[in-house]
Amino acid sequence: MSIIHTYDPERSAVINPETNTLRHERKLDAIIINFSRQIMDALLQDSLLEVVEEEAIRFVSSAVTMYAFKGTNIGVAQTQVGAAYTISVMEASAHRFSCGKFILFGSCGGLDSTQTYGKLIVPTASYRDEGVSYHYVPAADFIDIPNHILVEKVLNRLNIPCAKGKNWTTDAFYRETRRNMELRKAAGCISVDMELSACQAVADFRGYELYAFFYSADNLDHAEWDEGILSSIGLDERLTHFHIALEIAKTVTEANHE
């Protein structure tokens, strides 16, 4: 059976989030999913995070601590690169903290620097070149990212320039070949990441809300790979991106409280 036939609409699986994840007494309004250890260290050093639960989510090789941003009920969790790990953080924390709103942000590769240079990227859809999403939604080349409209509104309110367009999500960092990059670019993709299409598929299946934006760290549309700021982006800029995510989280939670 091909992977494109693996979707099963049955809601219950052999192992479910609630199978080995109990409810926590605290319910979070939204959770920011962050990839950067530097950001977490800086926020902790400045006493901007409070521990909700240490090792709230346990994996065989690691554990995820759930924090809340000081003075809010907005969770902050660090994930690792990769769709399978990140959606596991989503699934477990959604059940553990009774939360259905997630803000995902991080670096991506640029596929069209004429559109993305100096701008944040707001993905409107993502090409499903990973294995997770086919277990959550029916097979299709792209999955829509419906909440791009609100993300763009927040960025406009903050006077932050952005580029909107399709994204390419792939599991295979070292198999982003020139041929595949050109095919994705021809289909309208302006960026490439490793998690988005899977996270949106989980959100669609579970009824979560996902809000996503990227910053372009490296560029694939040059004659040779341009590392860009992939390994040299400053902490101040990383923290700026975090506070944008925080503003999005506040916007979506305040709307529910009105």
C-alpha positions in Angstrom: 0.0 0.0 0.0 1.4 3.4 -1.0 1.8 6.1 1.6 -0.9 8.1 -0.1 -3.4 5.5 0.9 -2.5 5.5 4.6 -5.1 8.1 5.8 -7.8 6.5 8.0 -10.6 8.8 9.2 -11.0 6.6 12.3 -10.5 9.0 15.3 -9.1 6.5 17.7 -5.7 4.8 17.1 -3.9 2.1 18.9 -2.0 4.8 20.9 -3.7 8.1 21.4 -2.4 11.3 23.1 -4.5 10.6 26.2 -3.1 7.0 26.4 0.1 8.1 28.2 -0.5 11.8 28.8 -2.7 12.9 31.7 -4.5 16.2 32.0 -2.6 18.9 33.9 -4.6 21.2 36.2 -3.5 24.2 34.3 -5.1 25.0 31.0 -3.0 27.1 28.6 -4.7 29.6 26.2 -2.1 29.1 23.4 1.4 27.5 23.0 4.3 29.0 21.2 6.5 26.3 19.6 10.1 27.4 19.3 13.2 25.7 17.8 15.9 27.9 19.3 17.8 27.0 22.5 19.3 30.4 22.4 15.9 32.0 22.7 14.9 29.8 25.6 18.2 30.5 27.4 17.8 34.3 26.9 14.2 34.3 28.1 15.1 32.3 31.2 18.1 34.5 32.0 15.8 37.5 31.9 13.2 35.8 34.1 10.6 36.1 31.4 9.5 32.4 31.6 8.0 30.5 34.5 8.0 26.7 34.7 4.6 25.2 34.2 5.9 21.7 34.4 9.4 20.2 34.0 9.6 17.3 31.6 5.9 17.8 30.8 6.4 15.7 27.6 8.7 12.7 27.8 10.3 10.9 24.8 12.8 8.1 24.9 15.8 10.4 24.2 14.6 13.7 25.5 12.0 15.6 27.5 10.1 18.9 26.9 9.6 21.4 29.7 6.5 23.6 29.4 6.9 27.2 30.3 4.5 30.2 30.4 5.5 33.7 29.4 5.6 35.9 32.5 2.3 37.5 33.3 0.3 35.5 30.7 -1.3 32.1 30.2 0.6 31.5 27.0 2.8 28.4 26.9 6.3 28.3 25.4 7.9 25.0 24.5 11.1 24.1 22.6 10.9 21.4 19.9 13.5 19.8 17.7 13.9 19.9 14.0 11.6 17.5 12.2 7.9 16.9 11.6 7.5 13.7 13.7 9.0 15.3 16.8 7.2 18.6 16.5 3.7 17.1 15.9 4.3 14.8 18.9 5.0 18.0 21.0 1.7 19.5 19.6 -0.4 16.4 20.3 0.9 15.7 23.8 0.8 19.4 24.9 -2.6 19.9 23.4 -4.0 17.1 25.6 -1.8 17.8 28.7 -2.7 21.5 28.9 -6.1 21.5 27.2 -4.9 23.8 24.5 -5.8 24.0 20.9 -3.9 27.1 19.7 -0.3 26.9 18.4 2.1 29.5 17.1 4.9 28.0 15.0 7.9 30.0 14.0 11.5 29.5 13.0 14.0 29.6 10.1 13.4 28.3 6.6 15.3 28.2 3.3 14.5 30.8 0.7 13.5 29.7 -2.8 13.0 33.1 -4.2 15.2 35.8 -2.7 13.6 38.5 -4.9 10.4 38.0 -2.9 11.7 37.1 0.6 14.9 39.2 1.1 14.5 41.3 4.3 11.0 40.1 5.0 9.3 37.6 7.2 7.5 34.8 5.3 3.9 34.0 5.9 3.1 30.6 4.3 -0.4 30.3 2.6 0.0 26.6 1.8 2.6 23.9 2.0 3.8 21.1 -0.3 3.5 17.8 1.6 6.9 16.2 1.0 6.9 14.4 4.4 5.4 11.3 5.8 3.3 12.5 8.8 0.5 14.4 7.1 -0.7 11.5 5.1 -1.8 9.8 8.3 -3.9 12.8 9.3 -5.6 14.2 6.2 -6.4 12.7 2.7 -3.6 12.7 0.2 -3.0 15.9 -1.8 0.1 17.8 -3.0 -0.6 20.9 -0.9 -2.3 21.7 2.3 -3.7 25.1 2.9 -2.6 27.2 5.9 -5.8 29.1 6.6 -4.7 31.3 9.4 -2.2 33.2 7.2 -4.7 36.0 7.1 -4.5 36.8 10.8 -0.7 36.4 10.9 -0.4 39.0 8.1 -2.7 41.3 9.9 -0.6 41.2 13.0 2.6 41.8 11.0 1.0 44.8 9.2 -0.1 46.2 12.6 3.5 45.9 13.8 4.8 47.5 10.5 6.8 44.4 9.7 7.2 43.6 6.0 6.3 40.1 4.9 6.1 38.0 1.8 3.2 35.6 1.4 3.4 32.4 -0.7 3.5 28.7 -0.8 6.0 26.7 1.2 7.7 23.3 0.7 7.9 20.9 3.7 10.4 18.1 3.3 11.8 15.4 5.6 15.0 15.2 3.6 17.3 18.1 4.3 20.2 16.6 2.3 17.9 15.7 -0.6 16.8 19.1 -1.5 18.1 18.6 -5.0 18.2 21.3 -7.7 15.6 19.5 -9.7 13.1 19.3 -6.8 13.8 22.9 -5.8 13.0 24.1 -9.3 9.8 22.0 -9.4 8.6 23.4 -6.1 9.6 26.9 -7.1 7.7 26.5 -10.4 4.6 25.5 -8.3 4.8 28.8 -6.4 6.8 27.9 -3.4 9.0 30.7 -2.0 10.4 28.8 1.1 11.3 25.4 2.4 11.0 24.0 5.9 10.7 20.6 7.7 7.5 20.7 9.8 4.7 23.0 8.5 2.6 20.7 6.4 2.6 18.0 9.0 1.6 20.5 11.8 -1.2 21.9 9.7 -2.5 18.3 9.0 -2.5 17.6 12.7 -4.3 20.9 13.3 -6.9 20.1 10.7 -7.5 16.5 12.0 -7.7 17.5 15.7 -9.4 20.9 15.3 -6.5 22.9 16.5 -5.6 26.4 15.3 -2.1 26.9 13.8 -0.5 30.2 13.1 2.9 30.1 11.4 5.6 32.4 10.0 9.3 32.0 9.0 12.4 34.0 8.5 14.6 33.1 5.6 18.0 31.9 6.9 19.7 30.4 3.9 19.0 30.6 0.2 18.6 27.7 -2.3 17.9 29.8 -5.5 21.6 30.8 -6.1 24.0 28.9 -8.4 25.5 27.5 -5.2 23.9 27.1 -1.8 24.0 30.4 0.1 24.3 29.7 3.9 23.1 33.2 4.6 22.5 33.8 8.3 21.7 30.1 9.0 24.4 29.8 11.6 25.0 33.4 12.4 21.7 35.1 13.1 22.0 37.3 16.2 20.1 36.7 19.4 18.4 40.1 19.2 16.8 39.2 15.9 15.8 35.8 17.2 14.1 37.5 20.2 12.4 39.9 17.9 10.8 36.9 16.1 9.8 35.4 19.5 8.0 38.6 20.5 6.2 38.6 17.2 5.0 35.1 17.9 4.0 36.3 21.4 1.9 39.1 19.8 0.2 36.6 17.6 -0.6 34.5 20.6 -2.0 37.4 22.6 -4.1 38.4 19.6 -5.7 35.0 19.1 -6.3 34.5 22.8 -7.7 38.0 23.4 -10.2 37.5 20.6 -11.6 34.5 22.5 -11.9 36.4 25.7 -13.9 39.3 24.2 
